[in-house]
Amino acid sequence: MTISELKNIVLELSKEIKEQEWFEFKLNNKLDNQTIGEYISALSNSSCLQNRDFGYLIWGVNDKTHEIEGTKVSLKNKKVGNQELEFWLNLNLQPKIDFSIHEFEYELDKKICLIKIPAAINQPTKFKGKDFIRIDSNKTELKNFPDKARRIWNSTTDWSAEIVENATIDDLDENAAEIARQRFKEKNNDKIFFSDIDNWDTKTFLDKIKVTKEGKITRTALILFGKSESNYKIHSDLLISWIYMDEKRIKRYFEIFYPPFFLVIDKVLQKIRNEKLLILPENTLIPLSVNKYEEWIIRELLNNCIAHQDYTQESRIIITETIDNLTFFNVGNFFQGTIESYVLHDYTPPKYRNRFLVNAMVNLKMVTV
């Protein structure tokens, strides 16, 4: 991380009214090595529960006033026996998490010592076999809070929310972003910020619809708005295949569609043979002309395939059309619940596999939750 990024973290956290469970301020408190390890465990676990990517242990900020005063504490050259402190802490953490220690000048004569701590994923972070957590501003053992421990064990990473470090706004399709802006305006024409939407630059707009994070390109941004030539940047087989099989189940036609997936739906609809059918309702002699498939159903199915695909398996979405059938395929079983729950009981899951992607698609009126 750059010094500028570290300074911004300290500044933003110091603006909080009080310490949160995922960050802790110290001034010149020289914590013993064991306590530092316990704090890393506690802040990692609490960050998971607070849906934060990282927790922070920071020396140099007054925990009462949140004034940035600087500190005399230094951890970089500290040793435990013959081992560097950072190495020793890593040895005693389970699982290993990629925490980092930073020391820098915030301002002249105001040194900051900061530990950046990744959130726990799928299991609690332990130090010397014990897991800790912060409740308000108190550090305590996680075993005393089984419900919180269960939530950590059931937590998962949101693949769709990850930042793609080597991607920039130039990897996104400008036309897709502008059409998305019009869709967003339609959805929010009664909101107080409606008149401001046209004045937002592209970076601001993409942040507002939660496709990017502070201007940084996420996997969601590349899925919905990415240029096809930028696929390789997220190492996934980002494709939608349409296949037409004749009555003998012989493949006759096929086409492959690439991102931006936000623009793909209409292209797929143009391929599907949704011919008109004549039906004769009861008690009438006048036939009605109707489409073979309801267009909104096709859109709903395809958008849900995009939203809930398990992209870590690097498999494409496949639409197979026959003379009398239309089948949609994506990978990944139901993230929560069963098919019976969804179909028979109008089930709404408490969370989704690609939560960040789903939220963005809701903002763009692609799916409903």
N, C-alpha and C positions, 0 to 999 in steps of 0.2 A: 504494500500500500504506500502511496505517496504521503509526504508530510502534510500536504494540503488536505487530503482525504482524512487523515487522522485528526487534524485540527478541527475539521468540520464535524466529525463524530463527537468530539469533546464539546464543541459549542452547542450542537443540537441537543445533546443529553443534558447539558447544564441548564437549558431553558425549561426542562420539565419541572413541574411544581414540586414534585418529590421523587425520591428514588423509586424505581419500579423493580419488580422481582427479577428482571433480566439484566440490571446493571447496578453496580455498587461503587460509591465514591469513598475515597480515603484521602487524607492529607499526608501526614508523615508517619502513619501507623506502620511500624516495621513488623509485619505479620511473620510468624514462624513458617517454615516450609510446609509443615503438615496443614496449617490453616489455609495457606494459599491453594494447596491441592484440593481441600474441601470446598473452597470457594469456586474453583474451576468446575467441579462436579455440580455444585448447586446452581451456578449460573447457566451451565449447559442444559441442565434438566428444566430449569425455569424458562429458558428461552424457547424450548420445545413447546411447553404448555402455553406460552404467550404468543405462539406463532411468529417468533422472531428467528431470523437466520443466525444471529450471533448474540452472545451476551458479552458484557464488558466489566472488567475490574480495573478501576482507574484511580491512580494516586495523583493528587494535585488539584482536586476539586473539593471544596468544603461541603460535607454532606448535609449541613444544616442550611447554609445560605446559597449553596451552589455557585459561589464565586470561584473563578479559576485562579488559584493562588500559587500553584507550582508546588513541587515536593523535593525532598532530599533523598527519597527512596530510590534505590537503583537495584534492578534484578539481573541485568545483563551479565555482570561479572560475578554474580553470586554462585557459590558452590556448595554442594552437599558432599562432604568428604572430598574425594577426588573428581566428582562428577559435576558438570555444569547443572545449575538448577533446572533449566528448561528440559535437559535430557532426563534428569531424575524424576521430574514431574511426569514426563511421558511414560517412563517405565512403570509408574504406579497408577496410570489411568487405564480403565477398561470400559469400553473399547478405546483404541487409540483415536484421538481427535486432533485435528490439525490446528491447535491453538498457537498463537504467536505473541511474543513479547515485544513491545515497541517503546523506545525512550526517545523523546524529542523535545525541542524548545518550542513551547506554544507561543510565548513572547519572550522578550529579553528578560533573563533571570526567572523565568517561569517554566521549569522543566515538568514534563508530564511522563508518567510511567503507566503504560496501558497494556492489559492482556485482552486480546480479542479471542473469544471462545465460541466455537461452532455449537449450534444447538444439537441436543441429543436426537438421534434418529433410530426409531424402532426398538431401542432399549435404553435404559437409564445409563448415564455416564457415572462410573464409580471411581473412587480414589481409595486405594488400598483395600479394595473389597467392599467398601461402603458407599452408598449413594446418598447424596444430599440434595436439598432443595431450599429455596428462599420463600418464606411466607411473610408478606409485607417486606420488612427490612431485616428479618431474622433468618439465619441459616440454621437448618435443622435436618434430621435424617428423614429420607424419603419413606422409609418403612412405616413411619407414623401416619402416612397419607396414602393408603392403598388405592383409592380412586384415582389419585394423580399419577401414581406409578402405572396403573392400568392404561391411562391415557397415553403415557409415553410409549409403553409397549405396543400400543395400537397405532402409533403415529407412523406416517410414511412421508417420504420426500415427494414433493410435487414437481415431477419432471418438467411440466409445462411452464413453471415459474422461474426456472434457472436462467441466469444471464449467460448469453453467448458472447464470450469475451472478444472473439475476433470478428464480431458482426457490428456493422454501423447502420445508420439510417439509410445509407446508399444501397443496402441490401433489400430495402422494402420497395414495393411497387407503389408509385405515387398515385396512379389511377385508383388502385384499391383503397388507398387511404382517403381519397376525396369522396369516393362513393360511400365509404363507411361514415364519413362526416355527415352526409345527407341522411343516412339511415339513423344516425345518432340524434340528429335534429328532429326527425319524425317521432322518435321515441320520447323526446324530452321537450316537446313544444309547450308544455305547461310549466316548465321549471324556471326558476328565477334567473338562471344563468343562460337561458336560451339565446338571448340577444348577443351574448359574448362568443358563442361557438364559432362563428365565422371569423372572428378576430384572433382566435388561437392559431399560433403557428403549428406546423405538423408535429414537432416534438411535444408541445403542450397538449395537443389533441390526443396523441397516442398515450400519454401519461394519464389523461383524464378518463379514457375508456379502459384503462388498466391493461393495456397491451404491452407497454414498456414500463420500466421502473427508473424514474428519474433520468429519463432519456436513454437508458441502457436497453439494448435489444434482448428480449427474452425469446425462449423457444416458441412461446405463443405468438409473438410478433412474426416470426419466420413462418409458422404454420399458416396463419391467416393472411399475412400481407407480404411474405417473402417472395422475392424473385425466384424463378425456377432454378437459375444458375447458382443460387445461394444454398440449395438443399444440403450440400455436403457439410455445411458448417454445424449442423446439429447431428450428424452421423446417423441419420434415420432414413428409411426408405419412404420418403414422403411422396406417395403416389396414390392416385385413385384409378383403378382399372374398370372399364366398362367392357363387358363381353356379351355378344349375342350368340346364342346357341339355337340351331334349327330343331325341327321336330325329332331328328335322329340324334340329338345331343352332340352335333358336330359344330365346332366353333367356326362361325361364319365371318363375324366382324369383331373388331376390338379397337379400343382407343385408350390411351393413357393420359391422365390429367395431372398436371403439376401445380404446386402453389403459384400464386396466392389462393388458398382454399376459399377465401371469402368470395372470390369471383367464380369459383368452379361450379357452384350449384346450377346456375343457369345453363352452363355448357353441357353438363350431364343431362339435364332435362331435355335439351335439344336432341340428344342421341336416343333417348328412350322412345320406343314406338308406342306412344300413348294415343292410339287411334280412337276415333269416335265410334261409339256403339249405339245401336237403336234398341231401346227397351220399350215394352208396352206395359205401363202401370195398370193395376187392377181398376176396373170400373171406368175405363176410358178406351176410346178407339184411336186416339192420337198418340203415335209413338214419340218418345223423347230421345233426343240425342245427348249422350253423356260421354265423358272421357272414360277410357278403360281404367285409368288410375286417377285418384284425386291428387292434384299437383301438390297440395299442402302436405299430404302424407309422405310423398317422395322427398320433399324438402326436409320434413321432420326427421325421417329415417336417416338421410344422408348427413344432416347436421349432427345428429346424435352419434353416428359412426365417427365423425371427426372429433367430437367433444370427448368421447369416452374410449377411444382407441388406446391401447397400451403401446405407446410409441417406443418403449424400451426394447420391445421385441423386434423392431425394425421390419415390420410387415406392412404391406399395402392394404388399403381398403378396396374390396372387390364388389362390383355390382354385376350380377349375372342375370341376363334377360333371356327368357324363352318365349315361345308363342303365347303361353298362358300364365307366365309366372315372372316375378321380379324378386330377386334375392339379394340382400345386403349382408356383407361379411366384414367384420373387423375382429382384431385379436384382443384378448383380455376378457376374463369372465366377469360376472357382476362383482363390482368392487365391494358393495355391501348389499345384503338382501338376496332374494332369489327371484327367478322369473315369475313365480306364482305371486310373490309379494307385489311386483310391479303391475302385473296384468289383472289380478283378482282383487287387490286391496288398495289400489291407487297409492302405492308406496312412494314416499319421497325420502331418499337416503339422507342421513345427517351430514355426509361429506362425499366428495367425488374423487376419482382417481386424479383427474387433471383440474383441480379446483380453480387455478388461475385462468386456464383456457376457458372453462365453463363460464366463469364470471364475465370474461371479455365477450364471449358469444352472447350472453344475456344482454349486455350493454348494447350489442349490435342487432338485437332482435332476431338472432339466428336460432336460439333455443329459449325455452322457458324452464323454470325450475319450480 
